[in-house]
């Protein structure tokens, strides 16, 4: 195509045109669209006024050819409009960096928008700030985070610094279950911050938020790689930011395995996306299959990404107990990727060599960590190697199929047989590991009693509203895009979209079984929802159509390659610049945004509040802490019995022992429904420390421990007798804490058979009440009654003074004459 100047002049003219005109991007889109449809065209073909058109001609952006018009350099104009650097060479000779080019290539508006979106990610995870930082404590939401805090502090106590990796091995006595890398990472970061309680609290509070921000960057980059549109990248980060279930599981203080598995899953998706898109962009640039694959394999970046992919596989495996579940979609992707490679005439062996190399590294590291340090179970550590073996087999089949040019249905059937055969061989050759795997499957899918074990589509929320509650309104928009992804992956060579579609579909099925997997689903779904949101804005003329939808007509026919026609650099890192719409459009964009995000903005604080602890519960912790210090108790003598879902929190903040909650789970309900709570003094054995009784839904019997302690504070009166071993130390509407004490022995005198009332005034947490017990005098005119409070007692017509030491040691006191 002819030009009136070199590319640099056209680029400068286009840049100046965009800077001087608010509607510059719309004008350029109009002429580019017409220019793409016609070799030459006339003024009547464009919907522009004569002044604007004349300006384009005068600047050289549009040039006259044979009595008609053309865009002088459409590729250059498109690159300036979208922020692409079409002339950036692929440098495979080394890691040289041109800092001037780097800084000049940073688009300030894009950077500002991304920074703002990441701030939204952080803000959405800090809605519980006041609940987490209470009364001098870092109060993590939920129950499970205290298990991770336990191991972090245990490792800190055993280690001598961040290089003391010996504490991470099984032989050190630091056996920390099925999530070793999560615990190791928490410990290492706390050590880097100086170790000690302050560092542990800092990591517990802020690591989930920091990890979420990093994951937000990963979501952005993954989206831009796929769509070549930073607007979609920003939209996807915003969707990710306010996804309710993800914001809860990675909120301030929620240090659990989720933050680790989410981050490593995101890195796995990003690296696989980069490997897929890099090859695809080279093919779209007009290179032959052999040349494109050769350049892909010769790029040092390809192998660096493959290494990171391998590390993410090993890290993901050792981050949580159900990690093999996230290798299933990887195996499915490899099988489908081999099929689409063969269909497009691309060598599956060469195209997937970096992926296989990453799996080799991930498998080796996973097994090494198991055999050298004792991390995780054998069958879990072996899973990457199983996926590697299956991948090599299906790649070999794909290579054969490409050469035979046979129907792909046969290849897919054989791939399914390879997977089934691998599982059968594993069952036969490793029966013990298979049995352990089946036990883990039962735990994951058939465990009941926890909220997270319900289905995403639970009938409790009328099926339709469950996804909206957990994932936001954008869930259904993302589903529509998932349908488009399935179509485009079927029609075109789109390995990147195939990857995201495979993971999204698989995680959608898992979330349909148990909602706990909706947190993982939120990551690839954010990419699809952000893409759908920008396209929705484009449909109502509020934004430019995203690049992939502009290319949707360029589908594959008969398995040939197709896709975007714009030129790209070798890495496919094309990031269109963000343009600022006029004021009217800003209002419409905000309206659509509120429609998509509105429910999420409501649900995020609501769901977060369901996991946090109230002021009354933390007040109970503080009171127990003070009493524990004054009474000089040590574990298990300062054990806190409570509702099992709160038990780790109380015990961690009081005595640091939050590894388990089984005792509370087995005994608390029986205790609170008992009609003789004093009888539990002996049943508690060496766990006679503290009891916290919290409000429950529904009515409770008036003679139950729940009612006697929560409503009457164990003080008696109203037809009930005071309790002997429960000293109220904190009172709130929703939680009352008691110290379990031997009780002081107070003598009673009177006539045989006479009922004598023993009373004292008690003040706790600003509330004053009368503690009262009635005792029958024996035949010898004497009796003894145990009381749990210090103070001056009225005993009939006499008094007795009880000291706190008497209560704690079970001492007898004398009546005052």
Secondary structure, DSSP 8 states (H G I E B T S, - for coil): ---SS-HHHHHHHHHHHHHH-TTHHHHHHHHHHHHHH-SSB-GGGS---HHHHHHHHHTTSEEEETTEEEETTHHHHHHHHHT--TT-----S-----HHHHHHT--HHHHHHHHHHHHHHHHHT-TTHHHHEETTEE--SSSTHHHHHHHHHHHHHH-SSTT-GGGGSGGGT---TT-HHHHHHHHHHHHHTTSHHHHHHHHHHHHHHHHHHHHHHHHHHHHHHHHS-HHHHHHHHHHHHT-HHHHHHTSTT--SHHHHHHHHHHHHHHHHHHHHHHHHHHHHTT--HHHHHHHHHH-HHHHHHHHHHHHHHHHHHTTSTTTTHHHHHHHHHHHHHHHHHHHTT--HHHHTHHHHHHHHHHHHHHHHHHHHH--S-HHHHHHHHHHHHHHHHHHHHHHHHHHHT--HHHHHHHHHHHHHHHHHHHHHH-HHHHHHHHHHHHHHHH--SSGGGS-TT-GGGTTHHHHHHHH-THHHHHHHHHHHHHHHHHHS--HHHHHHHHHHHHHHHHHHH-GGGHHHHHHHHHHHHHHHHHHHHHHTTSS---HHHHTTTS--STT------S---TT-----------HHHHHHHHHHHHHHHHHHHHHHHHHHHHHS--HHHHHHHHHHHHHHHHHT--TTTT-EE--HHHHHHHHHHHHS--S--HHHHHHHHHHHH-S-GGGHHHHTGGG-SEEEEE--SS---TTSHHHHHHTTTT--BTTB---SSEEEEEE-SSEEEEEE---EEEEEE-STT-EEEEEEEEEETTEEEEEEEEEE--TTSEEEEEE-S-EEEEETTEEEEE-HHHHHHT-EE-EE-
